[in-house]
Amino acid sequence: MSPETDAVGSPERLPAVFMFSGQGSQYHQMGRELFEADAVFRAALIRHDAVVAEESGESVLERVFDPAKRKSDPFVDTRFTHPAIVMFQLALAEAVQAAGVRPRYVLGASLGEYAAAAVAGAVEPAQCLRLVVRQAALLRDEVPGGMLAVLADTTVFDDVPVLHGTDVAARNYPGHLVVAGTTDVLDRAAAQLRAAGVPHQRVPVEHGFHSYLMDDVRERFADCFEGVALTTPRVPWVSCVDGRLVERPSAGHFWRVARRPIEFGDTMGAMQARGDFLYVDLGPSGTLHGFAANNLARGSRSRSMALLSPFGQDPDAPARIRAAAGGTA
């Protein structure tokens, strides 16, 4: 059977979907306990950090594990957060696969598409990391703004008129969206949202991803892919741009990832039509685990789980996921 029609196994052996998150999921000390406890995760991170340091001249691990920083301290410097998110997710994927779990699908959201591409076999991990380092330098110098998560649907634009000066950057599940815009517009939007009693939170990023603020870097964005070999994925790779399989990856696809909204809700709808799965969030914060759980239909056999969280890491996470997946391959 093709991946689109593949029948799922028994409830004890749900096929795994590896989910990779994007900017905003990072924090200082992320994965520290797992780094100390899991040899595969540790070796992968050290290997990836060496690639990033060769390209950028600086160690990401030294920034992430800075002993002077607490988890709650701001960590938004794109030069470090961009490669950090990808390399940590690649290392998590390697640790989980070493524990015996193989993905039936990989699913990328925003920056997470780069990790998904590498795990799917569409790009070599080292090339992937060099690419995101180059992009981080471009974004830091050229793309202003920020992002704001709002616990509401798009009718909130009627109650908070200043939101019309932003772009919808993500639709994650009913009642949860993200907008992007300039800093001053987001400040005014936050004030109006508070006055309207609408829960909201600034996303810890330096740029207005998935919005008109990206448009000025389109040509230079494509230049970052010079010398990067993209091939047909070996593992079915689902994009949160539209919920479809990425069959011919290209610089153009990754531009759509950066410019268009994250349609996580629609993507989960497409995944549920494909069958029942164990959704494994390989991001640092467990963000997509929460999003996935909020999208699952009532009565679904699918489940969602995360490896890491800002509220504590589980050094036995790979083995726990293997048990939850029933050793599925």
N, C-alpha and C positions, 0 to 999 in steps of 0.2 A: 504493500500500500504506500501511497505517497504521504509525506508529512501532513498534508492538509486533511487527509481522511483516515490517518492512522488510528486504529482502535486503541483505547486505553486498557490497562490491565485491571486487575482486581483492586478493591479498596486498599489492600495491604501493599500494593506495588504501583502506586501512582507514578507515572513518568514525571521527571523533574524538568521544570523550566527555570533556568538561571536568569535572574533579573539584575540589571546593572543600572545604578542611579547616577545622577549628574551633580552639577554644582549646587552647593548648599548642604550636601550631606556630610561634609568634612568637619573635623574638629581635632584639636590637639589631643594626643595620647590615644587616638583611635587604634583599636586592635592591639594595644600594648600587651595585654594578658595572653592573647593568642600568639603574638610574636615570641613571647618568652616560652610558651608551652609547646608550640607546634613547629617541628623542625622543617617541614615542607613549606609552610607559610613563611617562616623566617628566612629560609634560603632563597625563596622566590623574591621576597621584598628586597633583600640585599642585592640580588642580581639585578632587579629592575632599577634600584636606586643608583647602581653603578652606571647604567645606561643614561639615566637622566643627568647624573653629575657630569658625564662626558659631554653631553649636549649643552648643558646650561652652566656648568662650572660650579654648581652647588648641590649639596645633598638634601633631598627631600626628607629623608628619615631624621636627619638632625633637627629639622624644623618641626616635624610632627611630634617627635619624642623629646623635644626640648624640656629638660627637667624643671625649668623655671615657669613653664606654662601649665595651667590647669585646663581641663576640658571646656570650661565655660569662657576662657579667654578668647577674644576674637581671632579667627584664623581665616582671612579672606584674601590674602595676597595671591592673585591668580598665577603668578610665576611658580608657586609651590602647590596651591590647591589643585590646579588643573592636572599636573602629572600625578599628584598624590592620590586623587580619587581613582584614577585609572590603574595605577600600579597596585594599590591595595586590593582592588577588585580582581585583577589578574591573579594576584597571590592567593586570594580567597578561593577563586575558582580552581586553582591548582591544588590547594589543600583538600577541597571537597572531592575533587576527582581522584586524588590519591587515597581518599577514604572509601572509594568504590562507587561514587555516584557520578553518572554521566548525564549530561543534559539531552533531553529530547528536542528542546528548543532553547535558544538564548534570546533574551528580550532586552533591548537597550532603550533607555530614556535619556535624551539629550546627550551630555558628555558620555553617559553610559554606553552609547552606541559604539564608541571606540573599543571599550573593553569587550563588548559583545562581538564585534568584528574579529578581534584577536582570538577569543575563545572559540569562535566559529571556524577559525582557520582562514579567514579572508585577508588577514594581514599579519605579518610577523610581529610578536610582542615588542621587540626592540624598535622596529620601525614605527609602530603605533605610538610608543612613548616619545620618540624623537619628534613625531608629528605634533603631539599635544604640547610639547615644550615650545615648539615654534609658534603654535597658535596662541599660547598663553602670552608670549611676548607681543604678538600683534594685537590681541584684545586689550592688554593692559594699556597700551599707548593710544589706542584709537577708539575704543567703545566705552562711552560714559554710561551713567544711569545705574539702575538697580532693579530689584524685583520685590513684590509684595504678595504674600499668600493671604487669601481671603476665604473665610468660611461662609460662602454664599454662592448662589448661582448667578448667572449673568443679569438677572433682574436687579441686582444691586447697583448696576449702572444708572438705573432710573432714580435711585435714592441718593446716590453719591455722584453728582454730575462731573466732578473733576476726574473721575475714572475714564471719561471719554478721551482724556489726553494720554491714555496708556493703551498698550496692546495686550490682549489676552495671550499670555505666554504658555499657559498649561490649563487643561481641564482634566483633573485627576480622578474625581468621582463626583456624583451628584452632591452639590453643596460645598465643593472645594475647588477653587481656581487660583491661578497665579497671574498677576499682571506685571508688566515691565514698562518702565518709562524713565524720564529724567528724575534726578534726585528731588528737585523742588516739587514736581508734580506728585511724586510718591509721598513726600512729607505732607502736602495738603490733603491727599487722599487719605492718609492715615488719620489725620485730624478729623475729617468728615466721617470716616468709618467709626471712630471712637464716639463721635457725637450721635451717630445712628445706632450705636450699640452692636455693631457688626464685628465679630472676632477677626483679628488679622495679625500678621506677623511679618516683619521684614525678613527676607531671605538673605543669609550671609554671603552675598556676592558683590563684586565690584562693578558689574556690567548689566545692561539691559538685554539679556539674552532673549532670543525668540521674539524680537520686536524690530520696528523700523530703525532702531539705533544701531543695528548690525549692518545696515545697507552700505555704508561707506567702505566697508572692508571686503566686499564680495570678491573683487578681483584678487586682492592680496591673500584672501582666505584660500582661494584655489591654488595660489602659488606655493602654499605650504605643502602641497601634495607632490611637488616635484621630486622624483626619485623614489616615491613610495609605491610599492607593488601591491595592488589590490586584486584578489583572485576570487573565484566562486566559493562561497562558504561550504564547508564540509558538514556543518551542523546547521539546521534550519534557523535562520536569524530573523526575528520579528522586530520591526521598527515601530516606535511609538509616534512616528510622523503620521502613519495611517493604519497601523495594525497589520500591514502586509509583510510578506516575506521579502527580504532583500536578496535578490538573485544575482544582480550585477552591480556590486558596489562601485562607487565612483566618487570623485570630489564633489560632483553635483549633488549626489545623495547626501553627503555630509553637510553641504551648504543648506539643504532643506532642513536637516536636523537642527542646525543652529538658528535658522531664520523663522521657520514655521512653528506654530504652537505644539507643545507636547500633548498628544491626544491619548492620555493613558486610559481614560474611561472607555473610549471607543476601542482601543487596542485590547483591553480585557474582554470586551464584548466579542471581538473576533476570536480571542483565545478560547473563550467558553464554547464557542461554536465548534472548535476543533476537538474538544473533549475535556476530560477531567485531569487535573495535574496537581503536583506538589510545586508550588511557587516558592523558590528559594531566593530570598533577597541577599545578594552578595555585596550590597552597599554598606558603608560604614555605620549608617544611622538606623537601618531598618525602615526607612521611609516608604519604600515601595511595598514592603510587607503590609503596612497599614493601608496603603492605597489599594492593593490587591484585595485585601479582606473586605474593604468597603464596596468593592465592585462585584464580589461573588454573589451569584443568585442564591436566593433562599433554597435550601435543600441540596445545594451542589455538593458533590463528593470532593471537590477540589479543596485544598488547604494551602495556607501560606505560612511561611516562617522566615525568621531572620537569623543571621549569624551574630551580628554585632549591634550594639546600641550604645548611645552616650551614657546610659544608665548602668552599664556593666557589661563585660564581655564574658563569653563562655569558652574557656580554653578547650573544652571537649566538643565544640560545635560541629566540626566535620563528622565525628563519629555519631553524634546525635542526629544529624541530618541523614546519615546513611541508614540509621535505624528507622527513622520516620519514613524514608523512601523505600524501605523494605529491600535495600541493596539493589534498587533498580538500576539498570544500565541503559 
